[in-house]
Amino acid sequence: MNQLLLERSTGLLSPQRFARILTTQRIYAVQSCSTLRFDGGEKEVIIPEHDVSQPSTGLEPVAPKLWAHQAGVTALAVDIENRLLLSGGLDSSIRLWDLEDCPTDAKLTLKPTAAISRAASAHKFGITHLSFYPFDSAAFLSSSYDHHLKLYATENQAVSADFDLKSIIYTHALSPIAQHVLVACATQHPAVRLVDLRSGANTHSLAGHHGALLSLAWSPTLDYILASGGVDGTVRLWDIRKSSGQLGVLDMEDSTGIAGTDGMGKSSRSRDTGMAHHGAVNGLTWTDDGYHLVSAGHDERARVWNAATGANTLASFGPTLKNGHLSTLPLIISPTASTPAGQELLFYPSERELLVFELHQGRLVKRLKVPGPNIASVRSRTGERNIKNRITGLVFRGQADGIYSAHTDGQIRAWLPKTAEDKRLEIEEEDSLKRHAQDDEDEDGRRKRQVLNDVFTDLTRQKISFG
């Protein structure tokens, strides 16, 4: 660190390069933070912490069990300021957390700043997806298994708009850059449904898939381009300005792509057939520069596509991927400005572990194991049941401020950067505390010895006579 500061101060290292080196180090240093917990305030279950092989005396210490959502967390979203975290539960409850409102004690326990309880929730069934408005944190959207898409005011959690799509909504998406406020919805219906928040109407549908849709993603650089993935194994690209809509289909067998007249796909003939995966496509995300699209399917494969030509880049991520649930798989990619060019990282939730890959090479960088039991006990409207714990939501905070994940065991877990510099500072702080404690102990010992010495001196100075 001192060397980097010296190079920056002398002009050998530009501020941009300096910032990129630091953010890269922090992203690579992400690890589980067990001290940060989320307490949704639901009724606690007391679990004795003792060896079950020993007879119980009834006096063993007990520890409270905390949940963000006791029935399971199904969705997460972070606002544009990277301060507010939104979570949704399988019991239809929604909670808002202030990530900067951290207590100072050793065990950091966050409590929600606002909540829409299960009893008061506008939804009747579990939440499938949450998202803040891209340009303002004053509003957020939620979709649910009850067929409804709802718009809320963040300040008072009041419902501003309600859209009934007459079909289960698996996910929805807002363009991060567009002036329009069209919400694309992936439902059981085999067409992308577009909802206009201004007019409050379903503007039109994009038809082409054969079966339910599980994933959607707007281009981060072109406000009219949308990608969708469905149970038919296809990934389709759409231009919402066109009457037909569809631009083409991605084909896993094509590693060349469609060049067109300018080498970038212009005036090229679109591909109408092709399979992106041998199974349902339930994960889609773009790199934030818009150059690449990443997809994940039930064939337990992830593929990286050239967005300009539609070519499969043939990046291979090995046989470690797990993906078999009929729900949207949350994929996230590190910001392109946080790492050197072409070295972005893909964070892939594979059941109970978070896999970190180099996006373009497919090399496994790190396996982050989810702490806790494989099987968790959760409570819902139908009673208590045991479920297999897995990751259901994933959000990246800021440029390199960590990752937050949602889990079916009801927990929200934090994955925060801990670099060698952070560890060194922690060790120095611990050593300093130990030294202060030792000094206090020595001072206390000196005082006690001085008191005993004074007592002994007083006794020896007294004249003793024998009668």
Residue pairs with C-beta under 8 A, 6 or more apart in sequence:
1 421
4 13
4 18
4 21
4 22
7 13
7 18
8 14
8 15
8 18
13 21
20 337
20 338
20 339
20 340
22 400
23 337
23 338
23 339
23 399
23 400
24 338
24 339
24 340
24 343
24 400
25 417
25 419
26 400
26 417
26 419
27 334
27 338
27 339
27 345
27 400
27 417
28 345
28 365
28 366
29 417
29 418
29 419
29 420
29 422
30 356
30 366
30 368
30 402
30 403
30 415
30 416
30 417
30 418
31 368
31 415
31 416
31 417
31 418
32 368
32 369
32 370
32 371
32 413
32 414
32 415
33 402
33 413
33 414
33 415
33 416
33 418
34 371
35 106
35 107
35 108
36 102
36 108
36 110
36 414
36 416
37 66
37 107
37 108
37 109
37 110
37 411
38 66
38 68
38 87
38 97
38 109
38 110
38 411
38 412
39 66
39 67
39 68
39 109
39 110
39 111
40 66
40 67
40 68
40 69
40 70
40 93
40 95
40 111
40 112
40 115
41 111
41 112
41 115
42 67
42 69
42 70
43 70
44 64
44 65
44 66
45 64
45 65
46 62
46 63
46 64
46 65
47 62
47 63
47 65
48 56
48 60
48 61
48 62
49 60
49 61
49 62
49 63
50 56
50 60
50 61
66 109
67 410
67 411
68 87
68 89
68 95
68 406
68 410
68 411
68 412
69 87
69 88
69 89
69 90
69 91
69 93
69 95
69 410
70 89
70 91
70 378
70 379
70 410
71 89
71 90
71 91
71 93
71 126
71 378
71 379
71 380
71 381
71 410
72 89
72 90
72 91
72 378
72 380
72 387
72 392
72 407
72 408
72 409
72 410
73 87
73 88
73 89
73 90
73 392
73 393
73 406
73 407
73 408
73 410
73 411
73 412
74 88
74 89
74 90
74 126
74 127
74 128
74 392
74 393
74 406
74 408
75 86
75 87
75 88
75 127
75 128
75 129
75 130
75 142
75 392
75 393
75 406
76 85
76 86
76 87
76 88
76 130
76 330
76 393
76 394
76 395
76 404
76 405
76 406
76 412
77 85
77 86
77 130
77 131
77 132
77 140
77 395
78 84
78 85
78 86
78 99
78 132
78 395
78 396
78 397
78 404
79 86
79 132
79 137
79 140
80 132
80 134
80 135
80 136
80 137
81 137
82 99
82 397
82 398
82 401
83 98
83 99
83 100
83 137
84 96
84 97
84 98
84 99
84 132
84 137
84 154
85 96
85 97
85 98
85 99
85 395
85 404
85 412
86 94
86 95
86 96
86 97
86 130
86 132
86 140
87 94
87 95
87 97
87 130
87 393
87 406
87 412
88 94
88 126
88 127
88 128
88 129
88 130
88 142
89 95
89 118
89 126
89 127
89 410
90 126
90 127
90 378
90 380
90 408
91 118
91 126
91 380
91 381
92 118
92 121
92 123
92 124
92 125
92 126
92 127
92 144
92 146
93 115
93 116
93 117
93 118
93 121
93 127
94 115
94 116
94 121
94 127
94 130
94 142
94 152
94 157
95 112
95 114
95 115
95 116
96 112
96 113
96 114
96 115
96 154
96 157
97 110
97 112
97 113
97 412
98 110
98 113
99 110
99 397
101 110
101 113
102 108
102 110
103 109
114 157
115 157
116 122
116 152
116 157
118 381
122 148
122 150
122 152
122 159
122 162
123 142
123 144
123 146
123 148
123 150
124 144
124 146
125 144
125 145
125 146
126 144
126 145
127 142
127 143
127 144
128 143
128 144
128 145
128 168
128 169
128 170
128 171
128 327
128 328
129 142
129 143
129 169
129 170
129 171
129 172
129 328
130 140
130 141
130 142
131 140
131 141
131 172
131 173
131 174
132 139
132 140
132 141
132 154
133 139
133 140
133 141
133 174
134 174
134 175
134 176
134 177
137 154
138 153
138 154
138 155
139 151
139 152
139 153
139 154
139 160
140 151
140 152
140 154
141 149
141 150
141 151
141 152
141 172
141 174
141 183
142 149
142 150
142 152
143 149
143 150
143 169
143 170
143 171
143 172
143 185
144 150
144 169
145 168
145 169
147 164
147 165
147 166
147 167
147 168
147 169
147 187
148 162
148 163
148 164
148 165
148 169
149 162
149 163
149 165
149 169
149 172
149 183
149 185
149 195
150 159
150 161
150 162
150 163
151 159
151 160
151 161
151 162
151 197
152 158
152 159
152 160
153 160
161 197
161 200
163 195
163 200
163 202
165 185
165 187
165 189
165 193
165 195
165 202
167 187
167 188
167 189
168 187
168 188
169 185
169 186
169 187
170 186
170 187
170 188
170 212
170 213
170 214
170 215
170 327
170 328
171 185
171 186
171 214
171 215
171 216
171 328
172 183
172 184
172 185
172 186
172 216
173 183
173 184
173 216
173 217
173 218
173 226
174 181
174 182
174 183
174 184
174 218
175 182
175 218
175 219
175 223
176 218
176 220
177 220
177 221
177 223
178 218
178 223
178 224
179 223
180 196
180 223
181 196
181 197
181 198
182 194
182 195
182 196
182 197
182 203
182 240
183 194
183 195
183 196
183 197
184 192
184 193
184 194
184 216
184 218
184 226
184 228
185 192
185 193
185 194
185 195
185 216
186 192
186 212
186 213
186 214
186 215
186 216
186 228
186 230
186 328
187 193
187 212
187 213
188 212
189 205
189 212
189 213
190 207
190 209
190 210
190 211
190 212
190 213
190 230
190 232
191 205
191 206
191 207
191 208
191 209
191 213
192 205
192 206
192 209
192 213
192 216
192 226
192 228
192 238
193 202
193 205
194 202
194 203
194 204
194 205
194 206
194 240
195 201
195 202
195 203
196 202
196 203
206 226
206 228
206 238
206 240
206 245
206 246
207 245
208 236
208 245
208 246
209 228
209 230
209 232
209 234
209 236
210 230
210 232
210 234
211 230
211 231
211 232
212 230
212 231
213 228
213 229
213 230
213 231
214 229
214 230
214 231
214 280
214 281
214 282
214 326
214 327
214 328
215 228
215 229
215 230
215 281
215 282
215 283
215 284
215 295
215 328
215 329
216 226
216 227
216 228
216 229
216 284
217 226
217 227
217 284
217 285
217 286
217 293
218 225
218 226
218 227
218 286
219 225
219 226
219 227
219 286
219 290
219 307
220 286
220 287
220 288
220 289
220 290
221 289
221 290
222 290
224 239
224 240
224 241
225 237
225 238
225 239
225 247
226 237
226 238
226 240
227 235
227 236
227 237
227 238
227 284
227 286
227 293
228 235
228 236
228 238
228 284
229 235
229 236
229 276
229 280
229 281
229 282
229 283
229 284
229 295
229 297
230 236
230 280
230 281
231 280
231 281
232 280
233 275
233 276
233 277
233 278
233 279
233 280
233 281
233 297
233 299
234 249
234 250
234 274
234 275
234 276
234 281
235 249
235 250
235 276
235 277
235 281
235 284
235 293
235 295
235 305
236 246
236 247
236 248
236 249
236 250
237 246
237 247
237 248
237 249
237 250
237 310
238 245
238 246
238 247
239 245
239 246
239 247
246 270
247 270
248 258
248 270
248 271
248 272
248 310
249 270
249 271
249 272
249 273
249 274
249 276
250 271
250 274
250 276
250 293
250 295
250 305
250 310
250 312
251 271
251 273
251 274
251 275
251 276
251 310
251 312
252 274
252 275
252 276
252 277
252 303
252 312
253 274
253 275
253 312
254 271
254 274
254 310
254 311
254 312
255 311
255 312
255 313
255 314
256 309
256 311
257 265
257 306
257 308
257 309
257 310
257 311
258 265
258 268
258 269
258 270
258 271
258 309
258 310
259 265
259 268
259 309
260 266
260 267
260 268
261 267
261 268
264 308
264 309
265 308
265 309
265 310
271 310
276 295
276 297
276 303
277 295
277 296
277 297
277 298
277 299
277 301
277 303
278 297
278 299
278 301
279 297
279 298
279 299
280 297
280 298
280 326
281 295
281 296
281 297
281 298
282 296
282 297
282 298
282 323
282 325
282 326
282 327
282 328
282 329
283 294
283 295
283 296
283 297
283 302
283 323
283 328
283 329
283 330
283 331
284 293
284 294
284 295
284 296
284 331
285 293
285 294
285 331
285 332
285 333
286 292
286 293
286 294
286 307
286 333
287 293
287 294
287 333
287 336
287 344
287 359
288 333
288 335
288 336
288 337
289 336
290 307
291 306
291 307
291 308
292 304
292 305
292 306
292 307
292 313
292 359
292 360
293 304
293 305
293 307
294 302
294 303
294 304
294 305
294 331
294 333
294 346
294 359
295 302
295 303
295 305
296 302
296 303
296 321
296 323
296 329
296 331
296 348
297 323
298 323
298 324
300 319
300 321
300 322
300 323
300 324
301 317
301 321
302 315
302 317
302 321
302 331
302 346
302 348
302 357
303 312
303 313
303 315
304 312
304 313
304 315
304 359
304 360
305 311
305 312
305 313
306 313
313 360
315 359
315 360
315 361
315 362
316 362
317 346
317 348
317 355
317 357
317 362
317 364
318 362
318 364
320 350
320 355
320 364
320 367
321 348
321 350
321 355
322 350
322 351
323 329
323 350
325 390
327 392
329 349
330 349
330 391
330 392
330 393
330 394
330 395
331 346
331 347
331 348
331 349
331 394
332 346
332 347
332 394
332 395
332 396
332 403
333 344
333 345
333 346
333 347
333 359
334 344
334 345
334 347
334 396
335 344
335 396
335 399
336 344
337 399
338 399
338 400
339 345
342 360
343 358
343 359
343 360
344 358
344 359
344 360
345 356
345 357
345 358
345 359
345 365
346 356
346 357
346 358
346 359
347 354
347 355
347 356
347 394
347 396
347 403
348 354
348 355
348 356
348 357
349 355
349 390
349 391
349 392
349 394
349 405
351 388
351 390
351 391
352 369
352 370
352 374
352 389
352 390
352 391
353 367
353 368
353 369
353 370
354 367
354 368
354 370
354 391
354 394
354 403
354 405
354 415
355 364
355 366
355 367
355 368
356 364
356 365
356 366
356 367
356 368
357 363
357 364
357 365
358 365
368 415
370 389
370 391
370 405
370 407
370 413
371 413
372 389
372 407
372 409
372 411
373 389
373 409
374 388
374 389
375 386
375 387
375 388
375 389
376 386
376 387
376 388
376 389
376 408
376 409
376 410
377 384
377 385
377 386
377 387
378 384
378 385
378 387
378 408
378 409
378 410
387 408
387 409
388 408
389 407
389 408
389 409
390 407
390 408
391 405
391 406
391 407
392 406
392 407
392 408
393 405
393 406
394 403
394 404
394 405
394 406
395 403
395 404
396 403
397 403
397 404
400 417
401 416
401 417
402 414
402 415
402 416
402 417
403 414
403 415
404 412
404 413
404 414
404 415
405 412
405 413
405 415
406 412
407 413
